Amino acid sequence: MQRSAVNASSLLPVLEVHGPAGESFAVELGKDRVTIGRFRELNDIGLEPDPQQLITRRAHCVLERDADAWWVIDNGSVNRTFVMHDQRMDVVNGRTALHDGDAIRVLGLLTETGEPVYWELVFRDPLRTNRVTSEAVRVYLEYDWIQAKLFVVQGTRAEEIRNLRPQEHKLIRYMDQRNRANGYVPVMCTYEELIAAIWGDEIGHIEAEVNRLAYDLRQRIEPDPAEPRFLQAVRGLGYRLETHAPR
């Protein structure tokens, strides 16, 4: 993703990026999904240099646009992702909505005395459309490890997704396991991980097979398969499954 000088008149949201060693540049958010990590070659935005290797190489965190809102999602990183809002710094659990002036913080340096120094990515979106919210029934996925069953939960009603194919079940089970180990903060699973989880030591399997499996699964688990909310693609990298802890 191309760096530029800050353009105050931009019609697009902008990240103003400031590094621990005085680095400064701006990035217009012209895509619906933007990855942030250590290396420019592997991410839309690279936070270089990272001499102490504190930032995840690929997709430390991800920015995503959902309708008229932007969200930051921590991708199960070791050193986490934080958001500064109204002088309060909060850890990103799951995903956090971004508002004009919020600052994403990623640990970039530890001083000799152990003091943390952060990369700061200030989100600017003064032209954002204001959303009128209404009370809605919550819908989410829940995987029961004891029964090995997948449920779509809506309000107080849980509907089992029956007759999952073995490959679909392996994908769901692996991705929920990754979420479970990360405190049910959704983790992006790479194509390489998913191929190994689904087919084991079998050779010759490719990304297109994972995409086809994800497409078929979405037809069964998503309220609207055309706009998936549970099984989300991270373009060019893999997928993230949003599951919740069993009730």
CYANA upper distance limits for C-alpha pairs under 8 A (distance plus 0.5 A):
  1 MET  CA     27 VAL  CA      7.86
  1 MET  CA     44 ASP  CA      5.42
  1 MET  CA     45 ILE  CA      6.80
  2 GLN  CA     27 VAL  CA      7.10
  3 ARG  CA     25 PHE  CA      6.76
  3 ARG  CA     26 ALA  CA      6.18
  3 ARG  CA     27 VAL  CA      5.59
  3 ARG  CA     28 GLU  CA      8.32
  4 SER  CA     25 PHE  CA      6.78
  4 SER  CA     26 ALA  CA      5.76
  4 SER  CA     27 VAL  CA      6.55
  4 SER  CA     28 GLU  CA      8.37
  5 ALA  CA     25 PHE  CA      6.70
  5 ALA  CA     26 ALA  CA      6.13
  6 VAL  CA     14 VAL  CA      8.36
  6 VAL  CA     16 GLU  CA      7.59
  6 VAL  CA     25 PHE  CA      7.83
  6 VAL  CA     26 ALA  CA      5.90
  6 VAL  CA     27 VAL  CA      8.36
 10 SER  CA     14 VAL  CA      8.32
 11 LEU  CA    127 LEU  CA      7.62
 12 LEU  CA     28 GLU  CA      6.75
 12 LEU  CA     29 LEU  CA      6.76
 12 LEU  CA     30 GLY  CA      7.21
 12 LEU  CA    125 ASP  CA      7.62
 13 PRO  CA     28 GLU  CA      6.48
 13 PRO  CA     29 LEU  CA      5.97
 13 PRO  CA     30 GLY  CA      8.35
 13 PRO  CA    123 PHE  CA      7.69
 13 PRO  CA    124 ARG  CA      6.07
 13 PRO  CA    125 ASP  CA      5.03
 13 PRO  CA    126 PRO  CA      8.30
 14 VAL  CA     26 ALA  CA      7.19
 14 VAL  CA     27 VAL  CA      6.08
 14 VAL  CA     28 GLU  CA      4.90
 14 VAL  CA     29 LEU  CA      6.20
 14 VAL  CA    123 PHE  CA      6.51
 14 VAL  CA    124 ARG  CA      5.61
 14 VAL  CA    125 ASP  CA      7.13
 15 LEU  CA     26 ALA  CA      6.03
 15 LEU  CA     27 VAL  CA      5.70
 15 LEU  CA     28 GLU  CA      6.92
 15 LEU  CA     29 LEU  CA      7.81
 15 LEU  CA    121 LEU  CA      6.20
 15 LEU  CA    122 VAL  CA      5.86
 15 LEU  CA    123 PHE  CA      5.33
 15 LEU  CA    124 ARG  CA      6.72
 16 GLU  CA     24 SER  CA      7.93
 16 GLU  CA     25 PHE  CA      6.63
 16 GLU  CA     26 ALA  CA      4.95
 16 GLU  CA     27 VAL  CA      7.16
 16 GLU  CA    120 GLU  CA      8.45
 16 GLU  CA    121 LEU  CA      5.91
 16 GLU  CA    122 VAL  CA      5.45
 16 GLU  CA    123 PHE  CA      7.13
 16 GLU  CA    124 ARG  CA      8.05
 17 VAL  CA     23 GLU  CA      8.17
 17 VAL  CA     24 SER  CA      6.01
 17 VAL  CA     25 PHE  CA      5.79
 17 VAL  CA     26 ALA  CA      6.17
 17 VAL  CA     27 VAL  CA      8.19
 17 VAL  CA    119 TRP  CA      7.78
 17 VAL  CA    120 GLU  CA      6.36
 17 VAL  CA    121 LEU  CA      4.91
 17 VAL  CA    122 VAL  CA      6.94
 18 HIS  CA     22 GLY  CA      7.08
 18 HIS  CA     23 GLU  CA      5.95
 18 HIS  CA     24 SER  CA      5.05
 18 HIS  CA     25 PHE  CA      7.33
 18 HIS  CA    119 TRP  CA      6.33
 18 HIS  CA    120 GLU  CA      5.70
 18 HIS  CA    121 LEU  CA      6.82
 19 GLY  CA     23 GLU  CA      5.05
 19 GLY  CA     24 SER  CA      6.83
 19 GLY  CA     47 LEU  CA      8.18
 19 GLY  CA    108 GLY  CA      8.12
 19 GLY  CA    118 TYR  CA      7.47
 19 GLY  CA    119 TRP  CA      5.06
 19 GLY  CA    120 GLU  CA      6.98
 20 PRO  CA    108 GLY  CA      6.94
 20 PRO  CA    109 LEU  CA      7.38
 20 PRO  CA    117 VAL  CA      6.42
 20 PRO  CA    118 TYR  CA      6.40
 20 PRO  CA    119 TRP  CA      6.28
 29 LEU  CA     34 VAL  CA      8.06
 32 ASP  CA     63 LEU  CA      8.39
 32 ASP  CA     64 GLU  CA      6.08
 32 ASP  CA     65 ARG  CA      5.48
 32 ASP  CA     66 ASP  CA      8.40
 33 ARG  CA     62 VAL  CA      7.45
 33 ARG  CA     63 LEU  CA      6.11
 33 ARG  CA     64 GLU  CA      5.01
 33 ARG  CA     65 ARG  CA      7.03
 33 ARG  CA    234 VAL  CA      8.06
 33 ARG  CA    235 ARG  CA      8.29
 34 VAL  CA     43 ASN  CA      8.40
 34 VAL  CA     44 ASP  CA      6.32
 34 VAL  CA     45 ILE  CA      8.02
 34 VAL  CA     62 VAL  CA      6.17
 34 VAL  CA     63 LEU  CA      5.54
 34 VAL  CA     64 GLU  CA      7.03
 35 THR  CA     43 ASN  CA      5.80
 35 THR  CA     44 ASP  CA      5.69
 35 THR  CA     45 ILE  CA      6.86
 35 THR  CA     58 ARG  CA      8.31
 35 THR  CA     59 ALA  CA      5.64
 35 THR  CA     60 HIS  CA      8.04
 35 THR  CA     61 CYS  CA      6.73
 35 THR  CA     62 VAL  CA      5.05
 35 THR  CA     63 LEU  CA      6.92
 36 ILE  CA     43 ASN  CA      6.14
 36 ILE  CA     44 ASP  CA      6.65
 36 ILE  CA     45 ILE  CA      5.36
 36 ILE  CA     46 GLY  CA      6.56
 36 ILE  CA     47 LEU  CA      7.90
 36 ILE  CA     58 ARG  CA      7.85
 36 ILE  CA     59 ALA  CA      5.69
 36 ILE  CA     60 HIS  CA      6.30
 36 ILE  CA     61 CYS  CA      5.93
 36 ILE  CA     62 VAL  CA      6.44
 36 ILE  CA     63 LEU  CA      8.40
 37 GLY  CA     42 LEU  CA      8.02
 37 GLY  CA     43 ASN  CA      6.32
 37 GLY  CA     45 ILE  CA      7.06
 37 GLY  CA     46 GLY  CA      5.81
 37 GLY  CA     47 LEU  CA      6.58
 37 GLY  CA     55 ILE  CA      6.82
 37 GLY  CA     56 THR  CA      6.15
 37 GLY  CA     57 ARG  CA      5.93
 37 GLY  CA     58 ARG  CA      5.59
 37 GLY  CA     59 ALA  CA      5.36
 37 GLY  CA     60 HIS  CA      5.27
 37 GLY  CA     61 CYS  CA      7.35
 38 ARG  CA     43 ASN  CA      8.18
 38 ARG  CA     46 GLY  CA      5.64
 38 ARG  CA     47 LEU  CA      5.43
 38 ARG  CA     48 GLU  CA      6.51
 38 ARG  CA     49 PRO  CA      8.19
 38 ARG  CA     50 ASP  CA      7.23
 38 ARG  CA     55 ILE  CA      5.93
 38 ARG  CA     56 THR  CA      6.36
 38 ARG  CA     57 ARG  CA      5.14
 38 ARG  CA     58 ARG  CA      7.12
 38 ARG  CA     60 HIS  CA      8.09
 39 PHE  CA     43 ASN  CA      6.75
 39 PHE  CA     45 ILE  CA      8.28
 39 PHE  CA     46 GLY  CA      5.17
 39 PHE  CA     47 LEU  CA      7.04
 39 PHE  CA     48 GLU  CA      7.02
 39 PHE  CA     57 ARG  CA      6.46
 39 PHE  CA     58 ARG  CA      7.59
 40 ARG  CA     44 ASP  CA      7.05
 40 ARG  CA     45 ILE  CA      6.38
 40 ARG  CA     46 GLY  CA      4.48
 40 ARG  CA     47 LEU  CA      7.84
 40 ARG  CA     48 GLU  CA      8.15
 41 GLU  CA     46 GLY  CA      8.08
 42 LEU  CA     46 GLY  CA      8.25
 42 LEU  CA     57 ARG  CA      7.88
 42 LEU  CA     58 ARG  CA      6.21
 42 LEU  CA     59 ALA  CA      8.45
 43 ASN  CA     58 ARG  CA      6.67
 43 ASN  CA     59 ALA  CA      6.96
 47 LEU  CA     55 ILE  CA      8.44
 47 LEU  CA    119 TRP  CA      8.11
 50 ASP  CA     54 LEU  CA      7.28
 50 ASP  CA     55 ILE  CA      7.50
 50 ASP  CA    108 GLY  CA      6.80
 50 ASP  CA    109 LEU  CA      8.03
 51 PRO  CA    109 LEU  CA      8.45
 52 GLN  CA    108 GLY  CA      8.28
 52 GLN  CA    109 LEU  CA      7.18
 52 GLN  CA    110 LEU  CA      8.44
 54 LEU  CA     79 ASN  CA      7.33
 54 LEU  CA    107 LEU  CA      7.04
 54 LEU  CA    108 GLY  CA      6.65
 54 LEU  CA    109 LEU  CA      7.80
 55 ILE  CA     60 HIS  CA      6.92
 55 ILE  CA     77 SER  CA      8.33
 55 ILE  CA     79 ASN  CA      7.76
 55 ILE  CA    106 VAL  CA      7.89
 55 ILE  CA    107 LEU  CA      7.47
 55 ILE  CA    108 GLY  CA      7.34
 56 THR  CA     60 HIS  CA      5.19
 56 THR  CA     77 SER  CA      6.79
 56 THR  CA     78 VAL  CA      8.02
 59 ALA  CA     75 ASN  CA      7.13
 60 HIS  CA     74 ASP  CA      7.07
 60 HIS  CA     75 ASN  CA      6.17
 60 HIS  CA     76 GLY  CA      8.04
 60 HIS  CA     77 SER  CA      6.08
 60 HIS  CA     81 THR  CA      8.40
 61 CYS  CA     72 VAL  CA      7.41
 61 CYS  CA     73 ILE  CA      6.02
 61 CYS  CA     74 ASP  CA      4.95
 61 CYS  CA     75 ASN  CA      5.60
 61 CYS  CA     77 SER  CA      8.01
 61 CYS  CA     81 THR  CA      7.49
 62 VAL  CA     72 VAL  CA      6.24
 62 VAL  CA     73 ILE  CA      5.65
 62 VAL  CA     74 ASP  CA      7.06
 62 VAL  CA     75 ASN  CA      7.54
 63 LEU  CA     70 TRP  CA      7.34
 63 LEU  CA     71 TRP  CA      6.10
 63 LEU  CA     72 VAL  CA      5.07
 63 LEU  CA     73 ILE  CA      6.81
 64 GLU  CA     70 TRP  CA      6.13
 64 GLU  CA     71 TRP  CA      5.80
 64 GLU  CA     72 VAL  CA      7.03
 64 GLU  CA     73 ILE  CA      8.28
 65 ARG  CA     69 ALA  CA      6.18
 65 ARG  CA     70 TRP  CA      4.92
 65 ARG  CA     71 TRP  CA      6.85
 66 ASP  CA     70 TRP  CA      6.64
 66 ASP  CA     71 TRP  CA      8.02
 68 ASP  CA    128 ARG  CA      7.48
 68 ASP  CA    129 THR  CA      6.76
 68 ASP  CA    130 ASN  CA      8.50
 68 ASP  CA    131 ARG  CA      8.18
 69 ALA  CA     97 ALA  CA      7.65
 69 ALA  CA     98 LEU  CA      7.95
 69 ALA  CA    128 ARG  CA      8.31
 70 TRP  CA     97 ALA  CA      6.52
 70 TRP  CA     98 LEU  CA      6.10
 70 TRP  CA     99 HIS  CA      8.36
 71 TRP  CA     95 ARG  CA      6.67
 71 TRP  CA     96 THR  CA      5.90
 71 TRP  CA     97 ALA  CA      4.90
 71 TRP  CA     98 LEU  CA      5.97
 72 VAL  CA     92 VAL  CA      8.17
 72 VAL  CA     95 ARG  CA      6.03
 72 VAL  CA     96 THR  CA      5.89
 72 VAL  CA     97 ALA  CA      7.03
 72 VAL  CA     98 LEU  CA      7.42
 73 ILE  CA     92 VAL  CA      7.38
 73 ILE  CA     93 ASN  CA      8.23
 73 ILE  CA     94 GLY  CA      6.53
 73 ILE  CA     95 ARG  CA      4.90
 73 ILE  CA     96 THR  CA      7.11
 74 ASP  CA     80 ARG  CA      7.10
 74 ASP  CA     81 THR  CA      6.26
 74 ASP  CA     92 VAL  CA      6.66
 74 ASP  CA     93 ASN  CA      7.56
 74 ASP  CA     94 GLY  CA      7.15
 74 ASP  CA     95 ARG  CA      7.39
 74 ASP  CA    185 VAL  CA      8.31
 74 ASP  CA    187 VAL  CA      8.30
 75 ASN  CA    186 PRO  CA      7.49
 75 ASN  CA    187 VAL  CA      5.55
 75 ASN  CA    188 MET  CA      6.26
 76 GLY  CA     80 ARG  CA      7.62
 76 GLY  CA    182 ASN  CA      6.90
 76 GLY  CA    185 VAL  CA      7.57
 76 GLY  CA    186 PRO  CA      7.79
 76 GLY  CA    187 VAL  CA      5.80
 76 GLY  CA    188 MET  CA      8.08
 77 SER  CA     81 THR  CA      8.00
 79 ASN  CA    106 VAL  CA      8.39
 79 ASN  CA    107 LEU  CA      7.39
 80 ARG  CA     91 VAL  CA      7.54
 80 ARG  CA     92 VAL  CA      7.80
 80 ARG  CA    106 VAL  CA      7.77
 81 THR  CA     91 VAL  CA      6.50
 81 THR  CA     92 VAL  CA      6.13
 81 THR  CA    104 ILE  CA      7.71
 81 THR  CA    105 ARG  CA      6.61
 81 THR  CA    106 VAL  CA      5.94
 81 THR  CA    107 LEU  CA      8.32
 82 PHE  CA     89 MET  CA      6.90
 82 PHE  CA     90 ASP  CA      5.97
 82 PHE  CA     91 VAL  CA      4.88
 82 PHE  CA     92 VAL  CA      5.90
 82 PHE  CA    104 ILE  CA      6.25
 82 PHE  CA    105 ARG  CA      5.43
 82 PHE  CA    106 VAL  CA      7.06
 83 VAL  CA     89 MET  CA      6.02
 83 VAL  CA     90 ASP  CA      5.92
 83 VAL  CA     91 VAL  CA      6.97
 83 VAL  CA     92 VAL  CA      7.28
 83 VAL  CA    102 ASP  CA      7.26
 83 VAL  CA    103 ALA  CA      6.05
 83 VAL  CA    104 ILE  CA      5.01
 83 VAL  CA    105 ARG  CA      6.33
 84 MET  CA     88 ARG  CA      5.92
 84 MET  CA     89 MET  CA      4.83
 84 MET  CA     90 ASP  CA      7.01
 84 MET  CA    102 ASP  CA      6.21
 84 MET  CA    103 ALA  CA      5.48
 84 MET  CA    104 ILE  CA      6.87
 84 MET  CA    105 ARG  CA      7.74
 85 HIS  CA     89 MET  CA      6.96
 85 HIS  CA     90 ASP  CA      8.47
 85 HIS  CA    101 GLY  CA      8.20
 85 HIS  CA    102 ASP  CA      5.68
 85 HIS  CA    103 ALA  CA      7.42
 86 ASP  CA    102 ASP  CA      8.35
 92 VAL  CA     96 THR  CA      6.57
 93 ASN  CA    185 VAL  CA      6.26
 94 GLY  CA    184 TYR  CA      8.01
 94 GLY  CA    185 VAL  CA      4.95
 94 GLY  CA    186 PRO  CA      6.43
 98 LEU  CA    102 ASP  CA      6.73
 98 LEU  CA    123 PHE  CA      7.69
 99 HIS  CA    123 PHE  CA      7.57
 99 HIS  CA    124 ARG  CA      8.23
 99 HIS  CA    125 ASP  CA      7.77
100 ASP  CA    123 PHE  CA      6.24
100 ASP  CA    124 ARG  CA      5.33
100 ASP  CA    125 ASP  CA      5.49
100 ASP  CA    126 PRO  CA      6.53
101 GLY  CA    122 VAL  CA      6.60
101 GLY  CA    123 PHE  CA      5.97
101 GLY  CA    124 ARG  CA      6.15
101 GLY  CA    125 ASP  CA      8.34
102 ASP  CA    122 VAL  CA      6.31
102 ASP  CA    123 PHE  CA      6.01
102 ASP  CA    124 ARG  CA      8.25
103 ALA  CA    120 GLU  CA      6.55
103 ALA  CA    121 LEU  CA      5.80
103 ALA  CA    122 VAL  CA      4.64
103 ALA  CA    123 PHE  CA      6.45
104 ILE  CA    120 GLU  CA      6.19
104 ILE  CA    121 LEU  CA      5.45
104 ILE  CA    122 VAL  CA      6.78
104 ILE  CA    123 PHE  CA      8.07
105 ARG  CA    118 TYR  CA      6.31
105 ARG  CA    119 TRP  CA      6.09
105 ARG  CA    120 GLU  CA      5.26
105 ARG  CA    121 LEU  CA      6.93
106 VAL  CA    118 TYR  CA      5.86
106 VAL  CA    119 TRP  CA      5.64
106 VAL  CA    120 GLU  CA      7.23
107 LEU  CA    116 PRO  CA      7.17
107 LEU  CA    117 VAL  CA      6.64
107 LEU  CA    118 TYR  CA      4.92
107 LEU  CA    119 TRP  CA      6.67
108 GLY  CA    116 PRO  CA      8.13
108 GLY  CA    117 VAL  CA      6.36
108 GLY  CA    118 TYR  CA      5.42
108 GLY  CA    119 TRP  CA      6.14
109 LEU  CA    116 PRO  CA      6.45
109 LEU  CA    117 VAL  CA      5.49
109 LEU  CA    118 TYR  CA      7.11
110 LEU  CA    114 GLY  CA      5.79
110 LEU  CA    115 GLU  CA      5.98
110 LEU  CA    116 PRO  CA      5.23
110 LEU  CA    117 VAL  CA      6.58
111 THR  CA    115 GLU  CA      5.69
111 THR  CA    116 PRO  CA      7.08
111 THR  CA    117 VAL  CA      7.96
137 VAL  CA    154 GLN  CA      7.13
137 VAL  CA    155 GLY  CA      6.17
138 ARG  CA    153 VAL  CA      8.49
138 ARG  CA    154 GLN  CA      6.32
138 ARG  CA    155 GLY  CA      6.26
139 VAL  CA    152 VAL  CA      7.58
139 VAL  CA    153 VAL  CA      6.07
139 VAL  CA    154 GLN  CA      4.95
139 VAL  CA    155 GLY  CA      7.23
140 TYR  CA    152 VAL  CA      6.36
140 TYR  CA    153 VAL  CA      5.85
140 TYR  CA    154 GLN  CA      7.24
140 TYR  CA    230 PHE  CA      8.01
140 TYR  CA    242 GLU  CA      8.34
140 TYR  CA    243 THR  CA      7.29
140 TYR  CA    244 HIS  CA      7.49
141 LEU  CA    150 LEU  CA      7.79
141 LEU  CA    151 PHE  CA      6.34
141 LEU  CA    152 VAL  CA      5.27
141 LEU  CA    153 VAL  CA      6.60
141 LEU  CA    230 PHE  CA      7.67
141 LEU  CA    242 GLU  CA      7.47
141 LEU  CA    243 THR  CA      5.42
141 LEU  CA    244 HIS  CA      6.68
142 GLU  CA    150 LEU  CA      6.45
142 GLU  CA    151 PHE  CA      5.68
142 GLU  CA    152 VAL  CA      6.87
142 GLU  CA    153 VAL  CA      7.47
142 GLU  CA    243 THR  CA      6.04
142 GLU  CA    244 HIS  CA      5.85
142 GLU  CA    245 ALA  CA      7.04
142 GLU  CA    246 PRO  CA      6.42
143 TYR  CA    148 ALA  CA      7.59
143 TYR  CA    149 LYS  CA      6.36
143 TYR  CA    150 LEU  CA      5.03
143 TYR  CA    151 PHE  CA      6.73
143 TYR  CA    173 ARG  CA      8.23
143 TYR  CA    176 ASP  CA      7.64
143 TYR  CA    243 THR  CA      7.67
143 TYR  CA    244 HIS  CA      8.18
143 TYR  CA    245 ALA  CA      8.21
143 TYR  CA    246 PRO  CA      7.29
144 ASP  CA    148 ALA  CA      5.91
144 ASP  CA    149 LYS  CA      5.75
144 ASP  CA    150 LEU  CA      6.82
144 ASP  CA    151 PHE  CA      8.39
144 ASP  CA    246 PRO  CA      6.89
145 TRP  CA    149 LYS  CA      7.47
149 LYS  CA    160 GLU  CA      7.49
149 LYS  CA    161 ILE  CA      8.03
149 LYS  CA    162 ARG  CA      8.49
150 LEU  CA    160 GLU  CA      6.27
150 LEU  CA    161 ILE  CA      6.13
150 LEU  CA    162 ARG  CA      8.31
151 PHE  CA    158 ALA  CA      6.45
151 PHE  CA    159 GLU  CA      5.82
151 PHE  CA    160 GLU  CA      4.80
151 PHE  CA    161 ILE  CA      6.23
152 VAL  CA    158 ALA  CA      6.18
152 VAL  CA    159 GLU  CA      5.79
152 VAL  CA    160 GLU  CA      6.91
152 VAL  CA    161 ILE  CA      7.66
152 VAL  CA    221 ILE  CA      7.57
153 VAL  CA    157 ARG  CA      6.24
153 VAL  CA    158 ALA  CA      4.78
153 VAL  CA    159 GLU  CA      6.85
154 GLN  CA    158 ALA  CA      6.80
161 ILE  CA    220 ARG  CA      7.82
161 ILE  CA    221 ILE  CA      7.66
164 LEU  CA    168 GLU  CA      6.43
164 LEU  CA    169 HIS  CA      6.34
165 ARG  CA    169 HIS  CA      6.64
166 PRO  CA    170 LYS  CA      6.69
167 GLN  CA    171 LEU  CA      6.77
167 GLN  CA    198 ILE  CA      6.19
167 GLN  CA    199 TRP  CA      8.28
167 GLN  CA    213 LEU  CA      8.32
168 GLU  CA    172 ILE  CA      6.76
168 GLU  CA    213 LEU  CA      7.33
168 GLU  CA    217 LEU  CA      7.33
169 HIS  CA    173 ARG  CA      6.47
170 LYS  CA    174 TYR  CA      6.51
170 LYS  CA    197 ALA  CA      7.15
170 LYS  CA    198 ILE  CA      6.00
171 LEU  CA    175 MET  CA      6.67
171 LEU  CA    194 LEU  CA      7.23
171 LEU  CA    197 ALA  CA      7.29
171 LEU  CA    198 ILE  CA      6.49
172 ILE  CA    176 ASP  CA      6.51
172 ILE  CA    241 LEU  CA      8.36
173 ARG  CA    177 GLN  CA      6.55
174 TYR  CA    178 ARG  CA      6.91
174 TYR  CA    194 LEU  CA      8.39
174 TYR  CA    197 ALA  CA      7.05
175 MET  CA    179 ASN  CA      6.85
175 MET  CA    187 VAL  CA      8.10
175 MET  CA    189 CYS  CA      7.55
175 MET  CA    240 ARG  CA      8.02
175 MET  CA    241 LEU  CA      6.78
176 ASP  CA    180 ARG  CA      6.44
176 ASP  CA    184 TYR  CA      8.48
176 ASP  CA    241 LEU  CA      7.70
176 ASP  CA    243 THR  CA      6.92
177 GLN  CA    181 ALA  CA      6.70
178 ARG  CA    182 ASN  CA      6.87
178 ARG  CA    186 PRO  CA      8.24
178 ARG  CA    187 VAL  CA      6.86
179 ASN  CA    183 GLY  CA      6.85
179 ASN  CA    184 TYR  CA      4.93
179 ASN  CA    185 VAL  CA      6.09
179 ASN  CA    186 PRO  CA      5.57
179 ASN  CA    187 VAL  CA      6.23
179 ASN  CA    242 GLU  CA      8.44
179 ASN  CA    243 THR  CA      7.79
180 ARG  CA    184 TYR  CA      5.32
180 ARG  CA    185 VAL  CA      8.16
180 ARG  CA    245 ALA  CA      8.06
182 ASN  CA    186 PRO  CA      7.99
182 ASN  CA    187 VAL  CA      7.99
184 TYR  CA    243 THR  CA      7.41
184 TYR  CA    244 HIS  CA      6.68
184 TYR  CA    245 ALA  CA      7.13
185 VAL  CA    242 GLU  CA      8.49
186 PRO  CA    240 ARG  CA      6.85
186 PRO  CA    241 LEU  CA      6.74
186 PRO  CA    242 GLU  CA      5.94
186 PRO  CA    243 THR  CA      7.70
187 VAL  CA    240 ARG  CA      6.30
187 VAL  CA    241 LEU  CA      7.80
188 MET  CA    234 VAL  CA      7.92
188 MET  CA    238 GLY  CA      7.16
188 MET  CA    239 TYR  CA      6.03
188 MET  CA    240 ARG  CA      4.89
188 MET  CA    241 LEU  CA      8.06
189 CYS  CA    193 GLU  CA      6.69
189 CYS  CA    194 LEU  CA      7.12
189 CYS  CA    237 LEU  CA      8.40
189 CYS  CA    238 GLY  CA      6.12
189 CYS  CA    239 TYR  CA      5.99
189 CYS  CA    240 ARG  CA      6.56
190 THR  CA    194 LEU  CA      6.82
190 THR  CA    237 LEU  CA      5.96
190 THR  CA    238 GLY  CA      4.78
190 THR  CA    239 TYR  CA      7.12
191 TYR  CA    195 ILE  CA      6.54
191 TYR  CA    207 GLU  CA      6.64
191 TYR  CA    210 VAL  CA      7.82
191 TYR  CA    237 LEU  CA      6.89
191 TYR  CA    238 GLY  CA      5.32
191 TYR  CA    239 TYR  CA      8.10
192 GLU  CA    196 ALA  CA      6.81
193 GLU  CA    197 ALA  CA      6.62
194 LEU  CA    198 ILE  CA      6.47
194 LEU  CA    210 VAL  CA      7.92
195 ILE  CA    199 TRP  CA      6.30
195 ILE  CA    200 GLY  CA      7.67
195 ILE  CA    205 HIS  CA      7.35
195 ILE  CA    206 ILE  CA      7.96
195 ILE  CA    207 GLU  CA      8.21
195 ILE  CA    210 VAL  CA      7.59
196 ALA  CA    200 GLY  CA      5.10
196 ALA  CA    201 ASP  CA      7.34
199 TRP  CA    205 HIS  CA      8.29
205 HIS  CA    209 GLU  CA      7.40
206 ILE  CA    210 VAL  CA      7.66
207 GLU  CA    211 ASN  CA      6.83
208 ALA  CA    212 ARG  CA      6.67
209 GLU  CA    213 LEU  CA      6.67
210 VAL  CA    214 ALA  CA      6.58
211 ASN  CA    215 TYR  CA      6.59
212 ARG  CA    216 ASP  CA      6.75
213 LEU  CA    217 LEU  CA      6.64
214 ALA  CA    218 ARG  CA      6.59
214 ALA  CA    231 LEU  CA      7.95
215 TYR  CA    219 GLN  CA      7.20
216 ASP  CA    220 ARG  CA      7.68
217 LEU  CA    221 ILE  CA      6.86
218 ARG  CA    222 GLU  CA      5.76
218 ARG  CA    225 PRO  CA      5.93
218 ARG  CA    228 PRO  CA      7.59
218 ARG  CA    231 LEU  CA      7.44
219 GLN  CA    225 PRO  CA      6.07
221 ILE  CA    225 PRO  CA      8.47
221 ILE  CA    230 PHE  CA      8.33
222 GLU  CA    228 PRO  CA      6.46
222 GLU  CA    229 ARG  CA      7.42
222 GLU  CA    230 PHE  CA      7.22
223 PRO  CA    228 PRO  CA      8.22
224 ASP  CA    228 PRO  CA      6.71
228 PRO  CA    232 GLN  CA      6.65
229 ARG  CA    242 GLU  CA      8.27
230 PHE  CA    240 ARG  CA      8.41
230 PHE  CA    241 LEU  CA      6.03
230 PHE  CA    242 GLU  CA      5.45
230 PHE  CA    243 THR  CA      7.85
231 LEU  CA    239 TYR  CA      7.27
231 LEU  CA    240 ARG  CA      6.36
231 LEU  CA    241 LEU  CA      5.04
231 LEU  CA    242 GLU  CA      7.06
232 GLN  CA    239 TYR  CA      6.10
232 GLN  CA    240 ARG  CA      5.75
232 GLN  CA    241 LEU  CA      6.81
233 ALA  CA    238 GLY  CA      6.57
233 ALA  CA    239 TYR  CA      4.95
233 ALA  CA    240 ARG  CA      6.90
234 VAL  CA    238 GLY  CA      5.80
234 VAL  CA    239 TYR  CA      5.86
234 VAL  CA    240 ARG  CA      7.57
